[in-house]
Amino acid sequence: MHITTDYTVKNIATIAALSVSSALWASNALAATQPVTQQHLVPPTLPELIHSALSNDATRYQFYAQSQAMRETGVAASTLMDPKLKMGFGGLPVDSFKFDEDPMTNVSVGLMQQFERGSTLELQQKKANTQADGIAAQVQNREIDVVNRITQLWVELGYQQSAQRILEQNKGLMREMERFIQTNYAIGKSEAQDLLNAQLQIAKLDEKLQANGQMQRRIVSQLSEWLGSEWIRSAQNIQADNQLDWHKLERIVEPNSVDHYRRLNQHPMVKMADINIAANQTQVDIAEQAYTPQFGVEVMYAHRQANNMMGEPASDLVSAYLTMDIPLFTGSRQDRNLAAAQHQVGAAQSQKDSLLSQMNAQVNALLVDRENLQQRLDRYTDTLLPQANARIKAVERGYQNNTAQFNDVISATTDELALRVEQERLIADLNITNSNLAALLGGFEYQVSQPQLSK
């Protein structure tokens, strides 16, 4: 092996470091000449994105409006029916059609009021308020869903940016290698296949970088669902991270437990299931009210214009009635409605049990993934990456001593690059797993104001 080629391989890292240092110096010098307004453009953080997304999420406002609408419906349903006005005349002789000829002729006006059975009105309002609470719980569930999705997109974007940095770093090293090989090839001290291999590796890295940029732009576009389309233009300076702080999740997670029902009972979806059970139980109470009679009151006033048999003006008349229906034949109506309501309670309870079982299974599966991902990361840190670096050094020494081919150098560098990218992928997968766990166990920390409806 020629001395020039040995020197080339031996000092690639040094030259690349000097290039990076020069680039950083030039970047700092350029930043010093930029306007002050541009220097203070602070990239948004994940908590800021979450707060903005929740504040602008239309679905939260939809659920909140539906909740308020249900409460208003409950007030309307718990109000007595409007009274009925009754007007007419009676006892009018058909031979003369005179109101002052027959003492039985009268002009009457009356009011009728119907009352609901038992406590039906109060129970209907209770049911409506309970259903409104269930819809309000969907607001919190939506918040958790949005936070989880944005967190996962942030982590994925952080992984793509980390992979981009690794790819660009390796591309810079490979370009330095290409330059030195090209110089040695020009003086006949390197082979043509070494130069072609270096150029091929650079082209492959360019392809990976383009695919990486495509993924980053796609993630930014997905975030615009909550942050708006205008946000895409200002998202170029965003600095994401695939490693987040999960200190709250670490406090509440129980990795050695397989029963997580205590924490899961606090999840909004489980609360919605409890509210559904309560609403159906209230419907049972409403069905039981059908066995009580329904009352109505009618009051009428009749004015008479004719004289009585004594020749004196006939007295006006007042009538009052109390109506009551008696539920005697309950077999085909009340009994059936009550049985149906009771079955609905059982169905709602079974739905909750099924939901809890599914969520508990999801938590256990995520804990298994979490443990295995952590073990794999430890293997990368303790074994795979140190071995890959040792292999690169050994191949470089062999290349310098003319006992290894340039393809061996390329293979060792490519393997180390793949391992570093895979390590970043595992870090992202671990944080995505933690995000899903936090969504189930209440491990997110965020603050957002209650939606306000415009009049």
BELQUINOR-V570226 format. One line per field, one symbol per residue. ss: DSSP state (H for helix, E for strand, - for the rest). phi: phi as a letter, one per 30 degrees, with the letter a starting at -180 (. if undefined). burial: 1 if it has 16 or more other C-alpha atoms within 10 Angstrom, else 0. A space follows every 50 residues. Layout:
ss=???
phi=???
burial=???
This chain:
ss=--HHHHHHHH-HHHHHHHHHHHHHHHHHHHHHH--HHHH------HHHHH HHHHHH-HHHHHHHHHHHHHHHHHHHH------EEEEEEE---------- -----EEEEEEEEE-----HHHHHHHHHHHHHHHHHHHHHHHHHHHHHHH HHHHHHHHHHHHHHHHHHHHHHHHHHHHHHHHHHHH-----HHHHHHHHH HHHHHHHHHHHHHHHHHHHHHHHHHHH--HHHH-------------HHHH HH--------HHHH---HHHHHHHHHHHHHHHHHHHHHH----EEEEEEE EEE---E-----E---EEEEEEEEE--------HHHHHHHHHHHHHHHHH HHHHHHHHHHHHHHHHHHHHHHHHHHHHHHHHHHHHHHHHHHHHHHHHHH -----HHHHHHHHHHHHHHHHHHHHHHHHHHHHHHHHHHHH--------- -----
phi=.ddddeddddcdddddddddddddddddddddcddddddcddddcdeddd dddddcdddddddddddddddddddddccedddccbblbbiddddbhcdc ccdddbcbbabbbccddhcddddddddddddddddddddddddddddddd ddddddddddddddddddddddddddddddddddddcicbdddddddddd ddddddddddddddddddddddddeccjdddddccdcdbdbcbccbdddd dcdbdcccccdddddcdedddddddddddddddddddddddcdccbbbbb bccccdcdddicedddbbbbbbcaccddccdcbddddddddddddddddd ddddddddddddddddddddddddddddddddbddedddddddddddddd cicbddedddddddddddddddddddddddddddddddddcicdbabadd eccdd
burial=00011101110100110000000000000000000000000000010011 10111110011011101101101110110000000000000100000011 11111111110111111101101111111111111111111111011111 11111111111111011111111111110111111000110001100110 11001001100100110011111101100000001001011111000010 00100000010001101111111111111111111111111011100111 11111110000001000000000000000000010011001101100110 11001110110011011011001001100100011001001110111111 00000101110111111011111111111111111111111111000000 10000
